[in-house]
Amino acid sequence: MIGQAIARYAASDPARTAVEYSDHSISWRELQETIDRRRNQLHAAAGPLFQKQIAFALQDPLEQLYMFFAVVSGGGIAVPVDEAMDSDTKASLLSSSRPGLFIADTEAAGLPVPSLTLADVSGAESYPSAFASFCEETDLFYGACTSGTSGRPKVCLRSHRSWLKSFEADEQLFPFQDDERVLITGKLSHSLFLYGAVRMLEHGHTVILPVRHSPRVFDRMVDEQQITVLYAVPTTLRWLLSHSFLPSPSVRLIITGGEKWFPADNQKTFARFPSAELYEFYGSAETSFISALNHREEQVSSSCTGRLFPMVEAESSTDSGELVVTSPFLFSGYAGDAPFHPPHSVATGDIGSVDEEGFLYVTGRRSGKIVSRGRNIYAEEIEQVLMSHPDVDRAVVFGAHDTFQGEKVAALYTGRAAPGKLRAHCRQQLPAYKIPACQYIDRLPVLGSGKVDRPGAQKYYEALSKENGNDA
């Protein structure tokens, strides 16, 4: 089960470092002892944990990690929540998912579920309670909060088996070596980064957690900490590339996902990390891995997301072209849904197809569809064209309200390109009705996960247009 490997490393190699955070180096023995103590405190404060949802929003990533493993080791379902989530969204999330307990750094009033502070839990008298060895692979252990790019966040529930099978598959695909030093560049309240931390700990590697999430901090840590594996969303990786151009030869593997990586950035990436393999994976909180692409070895079109992951099957719906995925990595359902039926397959919401060689091509997202003058336009296609301009660092495309067209295609971008030249670049590759109205911005709005906030970009653009007296 998830978490049991830590006890083995604590017994076989107790003094070796498991986690580094700030000035602290936590050995495998200390990690296991802290997990045990926190689990026992939880049991004393909240009662039996087996298959109970425990949600927690903690600012300290080390405390997040301890709490996650404490809940899971007691047979519970850990639901890490972004501590920066606004109070209304948090209340909505907790109301829909209905955890048995919510834990925060400070007292939280007005929540729809029972709550405790971290001090309440850590101050509880600790009674020994055995590791939940009675758990089965089909039991739930984790609730992932979705990113909220296209709606209100939900909690995606996962079984032990879904992640154990994912570990098995990515071990076949990613070229991990012994004793990796792994930098996790995002919050552990987001599934991509929590998965990276837990997966690497489960295989005995050292995980490094940053004190602050900024390109300047990451840049310094990569070299000072001799990082060998880097987990980052594309936006964070691009910020890192723009901050420093000095080579970092220690990095052997970069794993990125959560949004599209553009091949135009490969040259800068391999100059900055000359020894690294760059793997982009495609998936979601509901599906986990679907496909992966090695950008150093495989030269493909920008709509290609790589080969299907081991144990994954995907096909296009004959009606809509939407991708439907079957694999052992799928989530078990959304918390709060009734009746509860784990899915055998998941419709991804993306439009795409799989070719005869097993390469997956994603041309757009149903929720990212723009309808302008009766034509269906997919934002991702236009973003790929914008990103192919050498003076564009990042771009996001969306539909903005337009009195005459219903929606017009609009884009925010960062970089040195002038809007007129950018539109001229688009005219060389796109029909006229797909050419966006382009607006420069110093920095794109992003979510807590590091992904670009498409709805936030649309709101910013429409507010700016209204201020300037335009239609949108």
C-alpha positions, 0 to 999 in steps of 0.5 A: 500500500502507499506509504509502507515503503517508508517503514522499510527504508527506515529499518534498512537505511535509517540515517540516510536523508529522505526529505530536505526542506529549508535547513532541515534534512529529515532521515528515513527514521525521522520521517517514519517516526513523525508519521507514526506520531502524527497518525496517533495524534490524529487517531486521538483527536478524530477517532478511527481513520479507516476510509474517513476523508481528512482534508487539510490546508497547511502552509508548511509543505513538510507538515503537508507531507507528514499529514498526508502519510499519517492519514494514509497510514491509518487507512484514511483518505488524505485530501490536501487543500491549497491553503491559498484557496479563497474562503468561498471556494473552500467552503463549496469544496468542503460542502460538496466533498463532505470530509469527516474533518478539516485541519488548518493552521489557524481556526476556520469559522463557518465551515460546513464540516468539523475542523481542528487546527494543526496545534489541536492535532499535534497537542493531542496525547499520542496513543500507539496505533498500528499501520493499517496493514488491513487496507486493500489495493481497492481501498481509497487513500487520496482525494485530489482537488482539481485545478479549477481551470474550467469550473469549481474544484472537485475532489477526485478520489483514488485507490491505492491500486491506481497509484501503485500501477502508475508507479509500475508504469512510469518505472518502465518509461522514465529513466530513473537512476539510483539515489535521485535528488528530486526538486518538487517545484509546486505545492503538494496540494496539487496532484502532479507535485504530490504524486512526484514527491510520494512516487520518489519517496516510495522508491527510496529517493531524496525529495527536496521541497522549496521554501518559496515557489519562485524561479529565482529560488528554483534556479539557485536550488538546482545547482546548490542542491545538485538536483538530478530530477525536476518536476515542473509545470511548463509555465514554471519551467519557462520562468526558470529558463528565462531567469538563467542561461548558465548550464546545470549539468546535474539535472538528468531528467525533467518531468513536465505536464499539466499544460502543453509544452511547446517544442519551440522551447526545447533548444533553450531547455537543452542548453540550460540542462545539457544532460537532461531528458525532457519528458512531457506527460499528458493526463489529468487528475481523473486519468493520471497518465495517458501519454508521454513524449521524450522531447530529446528523442522524438520530433513530432508535431506540436499537437502530438502528446507522445505515445500512450503510457503502458497499460493505457488504451484510448479511442476517439468517440465517433460522435464528438471526437472526444478521447475516451481512456481506459487504464488501471490508473483511473480515479474512483469517482468524485467525493460526495457523488451518490451512488458511488460507481468507479468508472471503467473508462473516462471521457477526457474532454479533449478532442483527439486521436491515436495513430497506428504507431500509438502516438496520441494527437490532441487538437483541442479541448471541448471546454476550450472551444470558441464559437465565432460566427458559427465556426468551432475554433480550439484555443490550443491550436492558436496557442501553438502558432503564437508560441512558435514565434521566437519573441513570444514567451507564453500565450493563452487564447480564449473567447472574448464576448463580442456583440457581432460575432458572439465570441471573438478569438483573443490572446494574452501573451508575454515576450518582446513581440509587437502585437501587429507582427504577431498577427502577421505571423498568425496570418502565415499559418491560420485562416483569417477567422482564427487570427486572435486579437493580441494583447501584451501582458507583463505576466499571465495569471496563473493558478496555485498549481502553476498552470495558466488561469484561462478564465482569469485571462479572459476576465482581465482581457474583457475588463481591459477592453471595456476600460479602453472603450472596446466591445468586449 
